[in-house]
């Protein structure tokens, strides 16, 4: 499992995508340094998690078709198209998995972006169970583990917009302190008009 936090601040013109690096299988730790957050262009960052082998297929296929001249609208369509293809591949190669695990999403993808043509930041979310959701307003979204814990943290802790990176890392540290499925190398990208700034923090505590 994974945890992705996405925030958009349209007033200060930044979007944040953050994801942990922990990969588990059947409840056991596989690795702690998996790269789930990727810089696609100078102004677009992508998180992808679920069935990690298939996420890597998606990441590779999307990266091959995207460059710094690709518009955010085109990128969204490419991700949707590639996701559907990889989803079909997953279902073909694992015909009983979704029957036995109907709530599982093999691919969950979130973008944080700055649209140069519109001078706006935003996020885009896509999974095979939902329509593409695009947000340019002020928001926080959570994908993966412990959504209620994340929202409770934000509710109970004042968010300092001038120290938002540390706030998000503190959130991952909090979830990691009691949830063994969240942790490892946590990557955070801040997407701004001047480019993407990357931060890395390790959380390795495993409870229970």
Secondary structure, DSSP 8 states (H G I E B T S, - for coil): --EEEEEEETTTTEEEEEE---EEETTEEEES----EEEEETTEEEEEEESHHHHHHHHHHHHHH--TTS-HHHHHHHHHHHHHHHHHHHHHHSTTHHHH-TT--SEEEEEEEEETTTTEEEEEEEETTS--EEE-SSEEEEEES-HHHHHHHHHHS---GGGHHHHHHHHHHHHHTT-TTS-EEEEEEEEETTEEEEEEEEE-----
